[in-house]
Amino acid sequence: MSSFAKLCVFPVGYFRSYSSWLLRQRREVARRIDVINAEITRIGDVTVVYAEEPQPDGSIQVSETRVGFSVTPKSSLGKLLKAYVARGGNPLDISPFMTPESTLVVSQDAEGNPIVKEQYPHGGVAAPMSAEANEPFSEGGQSGYSPHPGGYINMDSYYPARQGGRTSPGSYDHDAVVKSMHLMRSWAAQDISEMRRLEWQIIKLCDLREQLIQERDDVLVQAFGGVLAGVGPLNTKRFNPDMLVQNLIQEMSDLIYLQDASGAIPRGSANVPLLKWVLLDVPSELRDPLGC
């Protein structure tokens, strides 16, 4: 069994060893951030430029029409995309490569409403649309008889919205279409497989880059923001100071251990009788000086 398997019921010594190990690992955080930064640089980044559509209030929205594309030179993504293009692929067919945090608030109007500038369509978020129960309405050029749009994805690539609704393959000769399309490409199956493998690698690298940025800017900042060098300040409007690792450990310790009048914890003191999820140590569990 893993030494980190206990989360809801555990002996007192286990928590002492568990929290001690976590606190000692803080010395690795700065080096961990250095590795994350190096990995983000190695992966590179993809940027897609979309056609701008200025709005009456001064905001700038973008359509899904792509007018430009760039990738970090000599990066892992750059090398994969070169290989993809060399095989005849179009990078704009792989993914919209959208970034949700890319929308900027540039100013406010007279009523205090934000004036924004988008870099990616729909604010960089592909999400299901909300709709009134009685939509569609027979107004604004709509007949009122089109399908209910609730749950549709707000992207041109969501075909049911363009098909007039979600259709079942049984509503047309599905098998004949699939067979014809398959026969057209069966002779190039190996080449297509290689193209799709490159697409998968590109998407996975983009996902990895996003996960690393989240780990650096969210996970580690919430855990140690404002406490450890290199992590960065803790923005209390975004992160909860009570969720810092040392504060969580202190709160748990206050629950588990009995304190004397000076606030010290006598050795072996535990508040086990009042807690159902903490157990007293038994000899077989004391396998090291920390009691785990």
N, C-alpha and C positions, 0 to 999 in steps of 0.2 A: 504494500500500500504506500502511496506517495506520502511524504512527510508533510505535504500541504493539503491533504485531503479533508482535514477537519475544518468545517466552517460554522456549524450550528450547535454542535455539542462537542466539548473537548475538556481534557484535564487542565488544571491550573498551570502546570509546568509546560504544557504544550503552548499555551498562549505566551508565556514568558519567553520561550525559545523562538517562537514564531515572530513576535514583535521585535525581539532583539536582532534577529537576522535581517528583518526589513529595515530597521534603522541603520544597521551597519552597511547595508547596500547603498545608502545615500552617497557614499564616497564614489560610486561608479556613475552617478547621474551625469556629471559634467563630461566625462569621456563618452558616455552614451549619446549625448547631444552632439558631440563632435562627429561621431560615426554617422548619426542620422543626417547631419548637414552634408557630410561627404557623399553619402548615398543619394541624397536628393540632387546634388550637383551632378553625380555620375549618371543618374537616370535622365535628367534633362526635363524639358517641358514642351508641350505642344500648344500653339495658339492658333485659333481660327478667327478670322476677321469677317464679320457679318455686315450686310448693308444697313446703314443707319436710316432711321425714319424720324425726323424731328417732329415733335408734338406741339400743339398750340400753346401749352403752358411753359414751353422751353425745355421740357424733358426730351431726352433722346432714347428712343427705343430702337431695337434692331429686328429685322425680319429674319427668317431662316435662310435667306439667300446668302450663300458663302462667296465672299469676294477675295479672300486671301488666306494664306496658310504659312506657318513657320514652325520650325523646331530648333531646339538648342543644338548648335553645331558640335560635332564630335561626341555627342552624348549617346547613351545606349538607345534611346528612342530615335535619335537621328540616324544611327546605323541601321536599325530595323526598318525605318521608313524608307531609307535608300534602297534596301533590298526589296521592299514591297513595290516601290515604284519601278525598279529594274525589271520586275516580273510583269509589269503592265498594270499594276494596281493604282487606284486613285485614293490618296489618303483621306479625302473628304468623304469617301464611302464607308470608312471604318467606324467613325463615331463623330458626334458633334463636339467632343472634347470640351464640354461646358464646365465652367467654374462658378458655383453659386455665389461666392464672396466677391464677384467681380463688379457688381452693380455699385455705383458711387452716388451719394447724395451731394450734389454740387451747390445747391442753394435752396431757398424756400420762397414760395410765392407770398402775396400780400396776406393770405389767410393762414400762413404757417404750414401749408402743405409742402412736402418735399418735392424738389425738382431733381430728378435722377438722370444719370447717364448709364445706359446698359452697354455691356460689352458682348453679352450673349443673349439670345432670345429667351423670353419668359423669365428673365432674371437669372438665367443659368440653371433653372430647375425644371425638369420634366416630371410633372405630377398629375394625378387625376383631377379632373375639373369638378367643381361643385355646381349644382343646378337646382332650381326651384322644382317642387313636386309637379307643377303643372307646365313646366317647360316641355317643348318649345312653344313660344307665344306666336300668335299670328300677327306679327308686326316686325318692322325693320327689315322688310323683304323676305320674311319667313312665311311659309304657308301655314304653319301650325301643325302640320302632319308629319314632320320629320321625326326621327327617333329621339328619345330622351338622351341628352348629352351627358348626364351624370356619370362620372367614372371614366369618361374618355380622357386619354392622355393628350395634353395640350401641345402636341408636336405634329408636324406634317407627316412624319413617318408612322403615325398611328393610323393604319389603314381602315379600321372599322368606321371611323368618322367620315372617311371619304367614300366608303362603300354604301353609305346610307344606313349603317347600323351593323351590329355584330352578326355575321352570317355563319351558318353551319356549313361545313364542307358538303353535307348532303343536299344543300340547296342548289347545287349545280354539279356538273360532271367532274367532280374533283379528281377522281382516279385518272381520267383521260388526260387532264392538264398536267398532273404530276408525272405521268408516264412519258408524255411528250417532252417535258422539260428535262427529265432525267436522261432520256435517250440523246437529247441534243448535247449533253455535256459528259456522257459516260466515257468517251474516248480521252477526255482531259481530266479524269478523276484525280490523278496523281498531282497535276499542276494545281488544281483547285484545292486539294488537301494542303499543299504547301502554302498557298495564299492564305487559307483560313488559319493555318498554324501561325503565320506571321501576324495576322490580325489579332489572334488570341494573345500572343506575346506582347504586342503593343498595348492592348487593353489592360493586361495584367500589370505591366510596368506602370501605366498611368494610375491604376488602383493602388499599387504599392506606394507610389509617390504621395498620393492623397492620404494613405494610412500613416506614413511617416510624418507628414506635416501635422496630422491630427495628434499623433503621439507627442510630438515636440511642443506644439502650441496649445493643446488642450489637456491631454492626460497628465503630462509632467508638470504643467503649470498648476493644474488643480491639486496635484499631489504635493508640490514643493515650491510653488510660486512665492517669490519674495523671501524665501528662506535659504535656498542654495544658490551659490554663484553659477551664472550661466543659464539658469532656468528662466529668468525674467520676472518682472513684477506681477503681483496678483491683482488683477482688475476685479474689485469687489462687486461691480455691476454685472459681471459675467460669471465669476466664480464665487463659491461659498467658502469663506475662511474656516468654517467649522469642518469642512471636508479635507483640510490638509492632513497629511498622513500622521504627523506627530500629534495633532489635536484628536484625531480618531483613536489613536493608541492610548492617549491620556484619558480620554473619556471611558474607554473600555476598562482601563486599569482601575479607574475610580469605582466602577461597578463591581469589579471582581475582588479587589483587595481591600481589606480593612485598614484604616489608617489610625495612628495614635493622635494625641492632642497636637503634636507638632506637625502633623501632615505626613510623617514618615510611615513606611509600610514595614511592620515587623516581619522578620523572616518566617515564612510558612503561614502567614496570615491570609485567609481567603474568606470571602463572603458567600461561601457555598450554600449554607442553609436557605438563603433567600432567593437563590437563582437555580432554575431547573436545567440550565444549559452549561453549567460549569461543574466539573467533578474534582474531588480531591485526588491527588496523585497516589498511585499504588507503586510498590517497589519495582514491578516489572517495567514500568514506564519511565523510570529514572535512568536513562541510558547514557546521559552525559551531564556535565555540571549544570547545564541550564534546565535540566528536567524534561527532556523530550527524547 
